[in-house]
């Protein structure tokens, strides 16, 4: 496993990432920029709970494997779209 990118809204965490993993690690505040990268095969979604389904679906639609911390969704109905995106993509979630 090679860490190639990190997305966070806080500059301190982005700066710390570069300190720990090197200046070549891509950092951004826009998760879509990370999903657009060809060198990203999988993502870990560890953000505020209400973003889990949105980001998981976006990542799956971009062909990325997804590890999402729990809870994946707040309401069962929200999970249907995530399951559909995973089945369509064929990626591991």
MOPAC internal coordinates of N, CA, C and O (Angstrom, degrees):
PM7 1SCF
backbone

  N    0.0000 0     0.00 0     0.00 0    0    0    0
  C    1.4536 1     0.00 0     0.00 0    1    0    0
  C    1.5198 1   108.39 1     0.00 0    2    1    0
  O    1.2310 1   121.21 1   -45.64 1    3    2    1
  N    1.3116 1   115.29 1   134.36 1    3    2    1
  C    1.4561 1   120.44 1   176.32 1    5    3    2
  C    1.5166 1   108.59 1  -126.92 1    6    5    3
  O    1.2310 1   120.31 1   -54.13 1    7    6    5
  N    1.3163 1   117.02 1   125.87 1    7    6    5
  C    1.4539 1   122.42 1   176.47 1    9    7    6
  C    1.5261 1   108.33 1   -76.04 1   10    9    7
  O    1.2310 1   120.48 1   -62.62 1   11   10    9
  N    1.3279 1   116.68 1   117.38 1   11   10    9
  C    1.4642 1   119.81 1  -178.37 1   13   11   10
  C    1.5214 1   112.43 1  -112.60 1   14   13   11
  O    1.2310 1   119.66 1   163.68 1   15   14   13
  N    1.3446 1   118.25 1   -16.32 1   15   14   13
  C    1.4493 1   119.09 1  -178.43 1   17   15   14
  C    1.5102 1   112.58 1  -161.79 1   18   17   15
  O    1.2310 1   121.66 1   -26.14 1   19   18   17
  N    1.3258 1   114.43 1   153.86 1   19   18   17
  C    1.4594 1   122.22 1   178.72 1   21   19   18
  C    1.5228 1   108.10 1  -140.81 1   22   21   19
  O    1.2310 1   121.47 1   -42.21 1   23   22   21
  N    1.3270 1   114.79 1   137.79 1   23   22   21
  C    1.4600 1   120.84 1   175.15 1   25   23   22
  C    1.5177 1   108.13 1  -119.20 1   26   25   23
  O    1.2310 1   120.62 1   -49.59 1   27   26   25
  N    1.3151 1   116.41 1   130.41 1   27   26   25
  C    1.4600 1   122.13 1   176.74 1   29   27   26
  C    1.5240 1   107.81 1  -157.96 1   30   29   27
  O    1.2310 1   120.49 1   -27.49 1   31   30   29
  N    1.3105 1   116.66 1   152.51 1   31   30   29
  C    1.4634 1   120.42 1   179.67 1   33   31   30
  C    1.5243 1   112.63 1   -84.32 1   34   33   31
  O    1.2310 1   119.96 1   166.92 1   35   34   33
  N    1.3215 1   117.68 1   -13.08 1   35   34   33
  C    1.4590 1   121.54 1  -175.25 1   37   35   34
  C    1.5223 1   111.28 1  -104.50 1   38   37   35
  O    1.2310 1   121.20 1   -55.84 1   39   38   37
  N    1.3221 1   115.31 1   124.16 1   39   38   37
  C    1.4682 1   121.29 1  -178.69 1   41   39   38
  C    1.5170 1   112.22 1   -58.16 1   42   41   39
  O    1.2310 1   120.22 1   143.66 1   43   42   41
  N    1.3266 1   117.19 1   -36.34 1   43   42   41
  C    1.4624 1   120.60 1  -178.56 1   45   43   42
  C    1.5236 1   112.12 1   -58.89 1   46   45   43
  O    1.2310 1   120.19 1   138.30 1   47   46   45
  N    1.3221 1   117.25 1   -41.70 1   47   46   45
  C    1.4701 1   120.42 1   178.95 1   49   47   46
  C    1.5224 1   111.20 1   -70.54 1   50   49   47
  O    1.2310 1   120.40 1   143.15 1   51   50   49
  N    1.3207 1   116.83 1   -36.85 1   51   50   49
  C    1.4665 1   120.08 1   178.13 1   53   51   50
  C    1.5234 1   110.37 1   -66.09 1   54   53   51
  O    1.2310 1   120.69 1   137.14 1   55   54   53
  N    1.3288 1   116.28 1   -42.86 1   55   54   53
  C    1.4689 1   120.58 1   177.82 1   57   55   54
  C    1.5328 1   110.68 1   -63.29 1   58   57   55
  O    1.2310 1   120.47 1   137.95 1   59   58   57
  N    1.3259 1   116.70 1   -42.05 1   59   58   57
  C    1.4605 1   121.10 1  -179.38 1   61   59   58
  C    1.5277 1   111.16 1   -64.73 1   62   61   59
  O    1.2310 1   120.69 1   144.28 1   63   62   61
  N    1.3313 1   116.29 1   -35.72 1   63   62   61
  C    1.4640 1   120.37 1   176.88 1   65   63   62
  C    1.5168 1   110.48 1   -58.41 1   66   65   63
  O    1.2310 1   120.48 1   134.52 1   67   66   65
  N    1.3215 1   116.68 1   -45.48 1   67   66   65
  C    1.4696 1   120.78 1  -179.97 1   69   67   66
  C    1.5289 1   110.87 1   -65.32 1   70   69   67
  O    1.2310 1   120.33 1   143.14 1   71   70   69
  N    1.3352 1   116.97 1   -36.86 1   71   70   69
  C    1.4664 1   120.23 1   177.40 1   73   71   70
  C    1.5291 1   111.02 1   -63.37 1   74   73   71
  O    1.2310 1   120.51 1   136.86 1   75   74   73
  N    1.3284 1   116.63 1   -43.14 1   75   74   73
  C    1.4570 1   121.08 1  -175.66 1   77   75   74
  C    1.5264 1   114.08 1   -79.43 1   78   77   75
  O    1.2310 1   120.43 1   142.35 1   79   78   77
  N    1.3438 1   116.79 1   -37.65 1   79   78   77
  C    1.4646 1   120.34 1  -170.08 1   81   79   78
  C    1.5249 1   114.24 1  -116.57 1   82   81   79
  O    1.2310 1   120.12 1   179.57 1   83   82   81
  N    1.3236 1   117.38 1    -0.43 1   83   82   81
  C    1.4553 1   120.88 1   175.24 1   85   83   82
  C    1.5180 1   113.68 1   104.51 1   86   85   83
  O    1.2310 1   121.98 1   -20.85 1   87   86   85
  N    1.3100 1   113.81 1   159.15 1   87   86   85
  C    1.4696 1   121.37 1  -175.92 1   89   87   86
  C    1.5249 1   113.05 1   -69.58 1   90   89   87
  O    1.2310 1   119.88 1   162.45 1   91   90   89
  N    1.3401 1   117.84 1   -17.55 1   91   90   89
  C    1.4620 1   120.82 1  -177.30 1   93   91   90
  C    1.5286 1   113.49 1   -80.40 1   94   93   91
  O    1.2310 1   119.79 1   169.43 1   95   94   93
  N    1.3243 1   118.01 1   -10.57 1   95   94   93
  C    1.4581 1   120.31 1   179.34 1   97   95   94
  C    1.5293 1   108.68 1   -70.25 1   98   97   95
  O    1.2310 1   120.89 1   -53.51 1   99   98   97
  N    1.3208 1   115.91 1   126.49 1   99   98   97
  C    1.4634 1   122.09 1   178.64 1  101   99   98
  C    1.5303 1   109.12 1   -71.68 1  102  101   99
  O    1.2310 1   120.27 1   -49.34 1  103  102  101
  N    1.3256 1   117.10 1   130.66 1  103  102  101
  C    1.4621 1   121.30 1   177.09 1  105  103  102
  C    1.5259 1   108.95 1  -126.31 1  106  105  103
  O    1.2310 1   121.22 1   -34.63 1  107  106  105
  N    1.3277 1   115.26 1   145.37 1  107  106  105
  C    1.4574 1   121.00 1  -178.41 1  109  107  106
  C    1.5246 1   109.90 1  -156.59 1  110  109  107
  O    1.2310 1   121.10 1   -17.59 1  111  110  109
  N    1.3102 1   115.50 1   162.41 1  111  110  109
  C    1.4621 1   121.37 1   172.30 1  113  111  110
  C    1.5268 1   111.10 1  -102.29 1  114  113  111
  O    1.2310 1   120.20 1   176.59 1  115  114  113
  N    1.3251 1   117.22 1    -3.41 1  115  114  113
  C    1.4620 1   123.01 1  -177.13 1  117  115  114
  C    1.5304 1   109.22 1  -114.14 1  118  117  115
  O    1.2310 1   120.32 1   -72.72 1  119  118  117
  N    1.3166 1   116.99 1   107.28 1  119  118  117
  C    1.4597 1   120.13 1  -175.24 1  121  119  118
  C    1.5275 1   112.87 1   -61.75 1  122  121  119
  O    1.2310 1   119.69 1   153.94 1  123  122  121
  N    1.3242 1   118.19 1   -26.06 1  123  122  121
  C    1.4610 1   120.94 1   178.30 1  125  123  122
  C    1.5342 1   110.62 1   -62.39 1  126  125  123
  O    1.2310 1   120.01 1   145.00 1  127  126  125
  N    1.3256 1   117.58 1   -35.00 1  127  126  125
  C    1.4697 1   121.11 1   177.70 1  129  127  126
  C    1.5269 1   110.76 1   -62.37 1  130  129  127
  O    1.2310 1   120.56 1   142.32 1  131  130  129
  N    1.3069 1   116.54 1   -37.68 1  131  130  129
  C    1.4647 1   120.89 1   178.64 1  133  131  130
  C    1.5300 1   110.53 1   -69.05 1  134  133  131
  O    1.2310 1   120.84 1   138.77 1  135  134  133
  N    1.3207 1   116.01 1   -41.23 1  135  134  133
  C    1.4683 1   120.03 1  -179.74 1  137  135  134
  C    1.5226 1   112.23 1   -67.94 1  138  137  135
  O    1.2310 1   119.97 1   154.40 1  139  138  137
  N    1.3142 1   117.66 1   -25.60 1  139  138  137
  C    1.4696 1   121.66 1   179.79 1  141  139  138
  C    1.5233 1   113.13 1   -75.78 1  142  141  139
  O    1.2310 1   120.00 1   167.07 1  143  142  141
  N    1.3146 1   117.60 1   -12.93 1  143  142  141
  C    1.4696 1   120.62 1  -176.55 1  145  143  142
  C    1.5169 1   111.62 1   -75.89 1  146  145  143
  O    1.2310 1   120.77 1   -44.67 1  147  146  145
  N    1.3236 1   116.14 1   135.33 1  147  146  145
  C    1.4628 1   122.45 1   179.56 1  149  147  146
  C    1.5294 1   112.20 1   -74.58 1  150  149  147
  O    1.2310 1   120.04 1   157.34 1  151  150  149
  N    1.3496 1   117.53 1   -22.66 1  151  150  149
  C    1.4627 1   120.64 1  -178.34 1  153  151  150
  C    1.5265 1   113.01 1   -87.22 1  154  153  151
  O    1.2310 1   119.93 1  -174.30 1  155  154  153
  N    1.3312 1   117.73 1     5.70 1  155  154  153
  C    1.4623 1   122.40 1   176.84 1  157  155  154
  C    1.5233 1   108.20 1  -102.58 1  158  157  155
  O    1.2310 1   120.67 1   -64.35 1  159  158  157
  N    1.3326 1   116.32 1   115.65 1  159  158  157
  C    1.4578 1   121.85 1   179.64 1  161  159  158
  C    1.5254 1   112.35 1   -96.84 1  162  161  159
  O    1.2310 1   120.80 1   149.60 1  163  162  161
  N    1.3376 1   116.09 1   -30.40 1  163  162  161
  C    1.4596 1   121.35 1  -175.30 1  165  163  162
  C    1.5204 1   109.48 1  -146.87 1  166  165  163
  O    1.2310 1   120.99 1   -26.07 1  167  166  165
  N    1.3238 1   115.72 1   153.93 1  167  166  165
  C    1.4612 1   120.85 1   179.22 1  169  167  166
  C    1.5221 1   110.18 1  -130.54 1  170  169  167
  O    1.2310 1   121.56 1   -27.19 1  171  170  169
  N    1.3091 1   114.62 1   152.81 1  171  170  169
  C    1.4589 1   122.39 1   171.00 1  173  171  170
  C    1.5222 1   105.84 1  -109.94 1  174  173  171
  O    1.2310 1   120.62 1   -56.66 1  175  174  173
  N    1.3141 1   116.42 1   123.34 1  175  174  173
  C    1.4593 1   120.74 1   179.37 1  177  175  174
  C    1.5166 1   107.72 1  -103.45 1  178  177  175
  O    1.2310 1   121.36 1   -70.98 1  179  178  177
  N    1.3247 1   115.00 1   109.02 1  179  178  177
  C    1.4633 1   122.42 1  -177.49 1  181  179  178
  C    1.5234 1   107.80 1  -135.47 1  182  181  179
  O    1.2310 1   121.28 1  -114.77 1  183  182  181
  N    1.3081 1   115.15 1    65.23 1  183  182  181
  C    1.4531 1   121.80 1  -176.08 1  185  183  182
  C    1.5222 1   108.86 1  -122.36 1  186  185  183
  O    1.2310 1   120.03 1     9.24 1  187  186  185
  N    1.3029 1   117.55 1  -170.76 1  187  186  185
  C    1.4603 1   120.67 1   176.20 1  189  187  186
  C    1.5267 1   109.22 1   -56.96 1  190  189  187
  O    1.2310 1   120.73 1   -39.61 1  191  190  189
  N    1.3181 1   116.21 1   140.39 1  191  190  189
  C    1.4693 1   121.36 1  -172.58 1  193  191  190
  C    1.5197 1   113.77 1   -53.92 1  194  193  191
  O    1.2310 1   119.94 1   142.70 1  195  194  193
  N    1.3192 1   117.71 1   -37.30 1  195  194  193
  C    1.4640 1   119.41 1  -175.75 1  197  195  194
  C    1.5317 1   113.12 1   -69.88 1  198  197  195
  O    1.2310 1   119.74 1   173.10 1  199  198  197
  N    1.3184 1   118.10 1    -6.90 1  199  198  197
  C    1.4705 1   122.17 1   176.45 1  201  199  198
  C    1.5201 1   112.58 1   -98.91 1  202  201  199
  O    1.2310 1   119.47 1   169.19 1  203  202  201
  N    1.3168 1   118.62 1   -10.81 1  203  202  201
  C    1.4622 1   121.51 1  -174.06 1  205  203  202
  C    1.5194 1   112.88 1   -55.52 1  206  205  203
  O    1.2310 1   120.04 1   130.60 1  207  206  205
  N    1.3307 1   117.52 1   -49.40 1  207  206  205
  C    1.4631 1   118.96 1  -177.31 1  209  207  206
  C    1.5164 1   111.81 1   -67.59 1  210  209  207
  O    1.2310 1   120.07 1   137.16 1  211  210  209
  N    1.3321 1   117.46 1   -42.84 1  211  210  209
  C    1.4693 1   120.86 1  -179.42 1  213  211  210
  C    1.5263 1   111.90 1   -59.95 1  214  213  211
  O    1.2310 1   121.09 1   131.41 1  215  214  213
  N    1.3293 1   115.53 1   -48.59 1  215  214  213
  C    1.4593 1   119.93 1  -177.44 1  217  215  214
  C    1.5279 1   112.00 1   -70.77 1  218  217  215
  O    1.2310 1   120.33 1   143.29 1  219  218  217
  N    1.3209 1   116.98 1   -36.71 1  219  218  217
  C    1.4687 1   120.28 1   177.60 1  221  219  218
  C    1.5221 1   110.62 1   -62.29 1  222  221  219
  O    1.2310 1   120.36 1   133.37 1  223  222  221
  N    1.3178 1   116.93 1   -46.63 1  223  222  221
  C    1.4618 1   121.07 1   179.44 1  225  223  222
  C    1.5221 1   110.63 1   -62.75 1  226  225  223
  O    1.2310 1   120.39 1   135.73 1  227  226  225
  N    1.3247 1   116.86 1   -44.27 1  227  226  225
  C    1.4748 1   120.48 1   179.45 1  229  227  226
  C    1.5295 1   110.52 1   -60.93 1  230  229  227
  O    1.2310 1   120.25 1   136.48 1  231  230  229
  N    1.3289 1   117.14 1   -43.52 1  231  230  229
  C    1.4685 1   121.01 1  -179.27 1  233  231  230
  C    1.5232 1   110.94 1   -65.61 1  234  233  231
  O    1.2310 1   120.17 1   135.48 1  235  234  233
  N    1.3184 1   117.28 1   -44.52 1  235  234  233
  C    1.4627 1   120.77 1   178.69 1  237  235  234
  C    1.5201 1   111.36 1   -62.40 1  238  237  235
  O    1.2310 1   120.74 1   139.06 1  239  238  237
  N    1.3315 1   116.19 1   -40.94 1  239  238  237
  C    1.4641 1   120.50 1   178.59 1  241  239  238
  C    1.5297 1   112.45 1   -65.18 1  242  241  239
  O    1.2310 1   120.44 1   157.09 1  243  242  241
  N    1.3299 1   116.77 1   -22.91 1  243  242  241
  C    1.4642 1   121.59 1   177.01 1  245  243  242
  C    1.5283 1   111.88 1   -92.21 1  246  245  243
  O    1.2310 1   120.56 1  -175.81 1  247  246  245
  N    1.3406 1   116.54 1     4.19 1  247  246  245
  C    1.4652 1   120.28 1   176.88 1  249  247  246
  C    1.5099 1   114.83 1    82.62 1  250  249  247
  O    1.2310 1   119.95 1  -155.74 1  251  250  249
  N    1.3250 1   117.71 1    24.26 1  251  250  249
  C    1.4618 1   121.31 1   179.69 1  253  251  250
  C    1.5274 1   110.17 1   -99.97 1  254  253  251
  O    1.2310 1   120.41 1   -33.69 1  255  254  253
  N    1.3297 1   116.81 1   146.31 1  255  254  253
  C    1.4498 1   121.54 1   169.02 1  257  255  254
  C    1.5285 1   106.67 1   -75.56 1  258  257  255
  O    1.2310 1   120.15 1   -28.73 1  259  258  257
  N    1.3394 1   117.32 1   151.27 1  259  258  257
  C    1.4646 1   120.44 1  -172.92 1  261  259  258
  C    1.5206 1   111.73 1  -131.86 1  262  261  259
  O    1.2310 1   120.96 1   -48.41 1  263  262  261
  N    1.3296 1   115.78 1   131.59 1  263  262  261
  C    1.4583 1   122.10 1   164.75 1  265  263  262
  C    1.5180 1   105.02 1  -112.84 1  266  265  263
  O    1.2310 1   120.36 1   -61.00 1  267  266  265
  N    1.3171 1   116.91 1   119.00 1  267  266  265
  C    1.4626 1   121.08 1  -178.49 1  269  267  266
  C    1.5143 1   109.31 1  -118.26 1  270  269  267
  O    1.2310 1   120.98 1   -51.73 1  271  270  269
  N    1.3344 1   115.73 1   128.27 1  271  270  269
  C    1.4594 1   117.88 1   177.12 1  273  271  270
  C    1.5271 1   109.27 1   -68.97 1  274  273  271
  O    1.2310 1   120.30 1   -18.70 1  275  274  273
  N    1.3080 1   117.02 1   161.30 1  275  274  273
  C    1.4479 1   119.98 1  -179.05 1  277  275  274
  C    1.5197 1   110.91 1   -91.40 1  278  277  275
  O    1.2310 1   118.84 1   -24.36 1  279  278  277
  N    1.3056 1   119.81 1   155.64 1  279  278  277
  C    1.4523 1   126.31 1    -2.93 1  281  279  278
  C    1.5253 1   110.83 1   -76.03 1  282  281  279
  O    1.2310 1   120.96 1   -38.09 1  283  282  281
  N    1.3219 1   115.77 1   141.91 1  283  282  281
  C    1.4679 1   119.69 1   179.57 1  285  283  282
  C    1.5261 1   110.09 1   -69.05 1  286  285  283
  O    1.2310 1   120.46 1   139.99 1  287  286  285
  N    1.3397 1   116.73 1   -40.01 1  287  286  285
  C    1.4681 1   122.12 1   178.83 1  289  287  286
  C    1.5224 1   108.88 1  -141.48 1  290  289  287
  O    1.2310 1   121.02 1   -15.41 1  291  290  289
  N    1.3183 1   115.65 1   164.59 1  291  290  289
  C    1.4627 1   120.83 1   177.83 1  293  291  290
  C    1.5265 1   112.00 1   -93.94 1  294  293  291
  O    1.2310 1   120.62 1   147.40 1  295  294  293
  N    1.3300 1   116.43 1   -32.60 1  295  294  293
  C    1.4592 1   121.56 1  -179.39 1  297  295  294
  C    1.5232 1   108.47 1  -123.83 1  298  297  295
  O    1.2310 1   120.28 1   -36.36 1  299  298  297
  N    1.3075 1   117.07 1   143.64 1  299  298  297
  C    1.4602 1   120.87 1  -178.61 1  301  299  298
  C    1.5237 1   112.27 1   -55.43 1  302  301  299
  O    1.2310 1   120.17 1   142.45 1  303  302  301
  N    1.3223 1   117.28 1   -37.55 1  303  302  301
  C    1.4694 1   120.37 1  -179.18 1  305  303  302
  C    1.5308 1   112.06 1   -59.84 1  306  305  303
  O    1.2310 1   120.26 1   147.19 1  307  306  305
  N    1.3264 1   117.10 1   -32.81 1  307  306  305
  C    1.4659 1   120.65 1   179.51 1  309  307  306
  C    1.5269 1   111.29 1   -66.96 1  310  309  307
  O    1.2310 1   120.81 1   152.07 1  311  310  309
  N    1.3180 1   116.05 1   -27.93 1  311  310  309
  C    1.4582 1   120.39 1  -178.10 1  313  311  310
  C    1.5164 1   113.80 1   -71.14 1  314  313  311
  O    1.2310 1   120.19 1   155.52 1  315  314  313
  N    1.3108 1   117.24 1   -24.48 1  315  314  313
  C    1.4663 1   120.77 1  -178.77 1  317  315  314
  C    1.5214 1   111.69 1   -60.20 1  318  317  315
  O    1.2310 1   120.14 1   138.54 1  319  318  317
  N    1.3254 1   117.35 1   -41.46 1  319  318  317
  C    1.4652 1   120.95 1   179.53 1  321  319  318
  C    1.5283 1   111.31 1   -67.94 1  322  321  319
  O    1.2310 1   120.39 1   143.85 1  323  322  321
  N    1.3263 1   116.86 1   -36.15 1  323  322  321
  C    1.4644 1   120.69 1   177.87 1  325  323  322
  C    1.5316 1   109.90 1   -66.02 1  326  325  323
  O    1.2310 1   120.45 1   134.75 1  327  326  325
  N    1.3176 1   116.74 1   -45.25 1  327  326  325
  C    1.4635 1   121.05 1   179.74 1  329  327  326
  C    1.5260 1   110.39 1   -62.64 1  330  329  327
  O    1.2310 1   120.55 1   137.66 1  331  330  329
  N    1.3222 1   116.55 1   -42.34 1  331  330  329
  C    1.4693 1   120.29 1   179.20 1  333  331  330
  C    1.5260 1   110.93 1   -62.89 1  334  333  331
  O    1.2310 1   120.16 1   138.31 1  335  334  333
  N    1.3297 1   117.29 1   -41.69 1  335  334  333
  C    1.4649 1   121.39 1   179.39 1  337  335  334
  C    1.5202 1   110.78 1   -64.85 1  338  337  335
  O    1.2310 1   120.42 1   140.40 1  339  338  337
  N    1.3328 1   116.80 1   -39.60 1  339  338  337
  C    1.4642 1   120.14 1   179.33 1  341  339  338
  C    1.5247 1   110.59 1   -66.25 1  342  341  339
  O    1.2310 1   120.43 1   135.39 1  343  342  341
  N    1.3119 1   116.78 1   -44.61 1  343  342  341
  C    1.4743 1   120.06 1   179.98 1  345  343  342
  C    1.5255 1   111.02 1   -63.49 1  346  345  343
  O    1.2310 1   120.39 1   138.42 1  347  346  345
  N    1.3218 1   116.87 1   -41.58 1  347  346  345
  C    1.4750 1   120.96 1   179.88 1  349  347  346
  C    1.5201 1   111.15 1   -64.84 1  350  349  347
  O    1.2310 1   120.54 1   139.47 1  351  350  349
  N    1.3354 1   116.56 1   -40.53 1  351  350  349
  C    1.4656 1   120.67 1  -176.56 1  353  351  350
  C    1.5209 1   112.86 1   -76.87 1  354  353  351
  O    1.2310 1   120.29 1   149.09 1  355  354  353
  N    1.3246 1   117.04 1   -30.91 1  355  354  353
  C    1.4547 1   120.99 1  -175.23 1  357  355  354
  C    1.5217 1   113.19 1    72.80 1  358  357  355
  O    1.2310 1   119.87 1  -169.86 1  359  358  357
  N    1.2989 1   117.85 1    10.14 1  359  358  357
  C    1.4625 1   122.51 1   179.87 1  361  359  358
  C    1.5213 1   111.02 1   -85.85 1  362  361  359
  O    1.2310 1   120.90 1   -20.11 1  363  362  361
  N    1.3184 1   115.89 1   159.89 1  363  362  361
  C    1.4524 1   121.93 1   178.24 1  365  363  362
  C    1.5191 1   108.60 1   -78.72 1  366  365  363
  O    1.2310 1   121.53 1   -46.95 1  367  366  365
  N    1.3330 1   114.68 1   133.05 1  367  366  365
  C    1.4648 1   119.47 1   175.48 1  369  367  366
  C    1.4987 1   107.72 1  -133.00 1  370  369  367
  O    1.2310 1   120.10 1   180.00 1  371  370  369

